[in-house]
Amino acid sequence: MTDEFELVGLEDSGNSVKVRSALRYKKIPFRWTNRSLKNNAFFKKNAQVPLLPLILLPDRSTMQDSTPILEYLEAQYQEPSIHPDEPASRFVSILL
């Protein structure tokens, strides 16, 4: 087991970059793996569906889709929040 997350994504995937940005903003240790033909077997072994991004949690379980991943990160690492404090802005942030 490791204490580091592994994020599998693509540079041109907005959802992958969004999760990577949240990990960086929250200063959560992670390793970025660019999805490629070289690691296709690894991706297929760990992915439930062929969606990006894929994140391997420190316990090596996996999550996919940026919204559930961001919700998980926000619940586990509340500070700094990825959402603004002001209620209306926070609502819009969560909605989008």
C-alpha positions in Angstrom: 0.0 0.0 0.0 1.1 3.5 -0.7 0.1 6.9 0.6 0.0 8.4 -2.9 -2.8 8.7 -5.4 -2.2 7.8 -9.1 -4.2 9.7 -11.6 -4.4 8.3 -15.1 -5.6 10.8 -17.7 -4.8 12.7 -20.9 -3.4 16.2 -21.2 -6.2 17.1 -23.6 -8.9 15.7 -21.4 -10.6 18.6 -19.5 -11.8 16.3 -16.8 -8.4 14.7 -16.3 -6.8 18.2 -16.0 -9.6 19.3 -13.6 -8.9 16.5 -11.2 -5.1 17.0 -11.5 -5.6 20.7 -10.7 -7.7 19.9 -7.6 -5.0 17.5 -6.4 -2.3 20.1 -6.9 -4.4 22.9 -5.2 -5.1 20.7 -2.2 -1.4 19.7 -2.1 -2.3 16.0 -2.2 0.6 13.8 -3.2 -0.1 12.0 -6.5 1.5 10.6 -9.5 0.3 11.5 -13.0 0.2 8.7 -15.6 -0.6 9.7 -19.1 -2.8 7.1 -20.7 -1.2 5.4 -23.6 -1.0 2.2 -25.5 1.9 1.2 -23.3 -0.2 1.2 -20.2 -3.5 0.0 -21.8 -3.4 -3.3 -19.9 -2.9 -1.5 -16.6 -5.8 0.8 -17.4 -8.2 -2.0 -18.4 -7.3 -3.9 -15.3 -8.1 -1.0 -13.0 -10.9 0.8 -14.9 -14.6 -0.1 -14.5 -15.5 1.7 -17.7 -13.4 3.2 -20.4 -13.7 6.7 -19.0 -11.0 9.2 -18.1 -9.9 10.2 -15.6 -9.1 7.1 -13.5 -7.7 7.6 -10.0 -6.2 4.9 -7.9 -6.6 5.7 -4.2 -3.9 5.0 -1.7 -5.6 1.6 -0.8 -5.4 0.9 -4.6 -9.2 0.9 -5.1 -10.3 3.0 -8.0 -12.7 5.8 -8.9 -13.7 7.2 -12.3 -15.5 10.3 -13.5 -14.3 13.7 -12.4 -17.4 14.7 -10.3 -17.3 11.7 -7.9 -13.5 12.0 -7.7 -13.8 15.7 -6.8 -16.5 15.0 -4.2 -14.4 12.3 -2.6 -11.3 14.5 -2.5 -13.4 17.4 -1.0 -14.8 15.1 1.7 -11.4 13.6 2.6 -9.3 16.8 2.3 -11.6 19.6 3.3 -9.0 22.4 3.4 -8.5 24.2 1.2 -11.9 23.8 -0.2 -12.3 23.8 -4.0 -15.6 25.7 -3.5 -16.0 29.4 -2.6 -17.3 30.3 0.9 -20.1 32.6 -0.4 -23.3 30.5 -0.5 -24.5 31.4 -4.0 -21.1 31.0 -5.5 -20.6 27.7 -3.6 -23.9 26.5 -5.0 -22.9 27.3 -8.6 -19.5 25.7 -8.0 -21.0 22.5 -6.8 -23.6 22.5 -9.6 -21.0 23.0 -12.3 
